[in-house]
Amino acid sequence: MEKFEELQMQYDRMIHKIIHSLHIYKNKHEYYQTGLIALWEAHQNFDPEKGAFPAYAYSFVRGRILSQLTTESRNAEKSIFKETEFFDLIEDEKVSDGLAEELLFSYCKDLTPNQRKWVMYTCLHMLTVSEIAEVEKVSISAVKKWRKGAKEKVQGMLNIKG
């Protein structure tokens, strides 16, 4: 055990340097302990035929600390709790859909029922001309006529010259 205490004293600055180089500012003591454990494991697993111990120890300790950082980062992402204010800011889609429909209907008061259908299917349901034709069981050209008439009337109401 005395041998490891000497090793700890010798590599103490290296562990602190790794922690500093990885910009770890929270839970430094935990990461230091991880570094000490990794140093001990590096000492146990070291094979002198494969290179110098300082380089091996540095990469082993750094790798272990990086692994712990990654694990803790993943765990933190999974366990984030939103503030209740966050949920108050989320817009109720049904309310905005109702307002959108109301606004759309205000522009459709002078349209024929078929022209209104085209506007609603296109703007609210995002259907194409062929999809509207399929739903309404009419020809594509009929839907295109609804579209043309609706556009002309709405542009006339808005005084837009097209």
Steps between C-alpha positions, in 0.01 A plus 500: 500500500792733568600462138163632380517794741832592343343461156210719608734774617699474179194520269278729709579804285434302183147409615428861594638614164270259313199623698596860422564430129154343467346814655341307783376741763225301669567199723878531461551274802301217335702529181819505702393175669424352156849608394657330803312177434605514134862563606488194725350288218761633256772402746350149534458449124821663381724298268852650484561338161231721340643840594561747780273510803442881509349504151292190575380642832409835342291348221338244734403760763381751240291232328335398826416859591360562151286186532361626829428841346313338212295279732408786730410721206262236364343450841456874547323531164258224594411644838444867419173623643335791328388792709124540523533839332633321193175310462300821539682644200406213271219610276181299495479388138124449510445861605722632221327269250166646601631852456648410163167357389316811618738726313474285191120495516498881516661507156266231366162664567454601135618166358282219372480185712738317263749787503487495884569126488808563287628766741443282807651188349801691368574732790398294802553144385780564249342281233598517134253556218495128418445405866209744528350355181530153648339600831216691335462238223524759222740556211833675542387769255196573721726559798724722288193709409415534871859611561496756218169650613608512865830668421331763282240585765748516787738713295209729414415536869861582582525737201800308368556511132655182376 
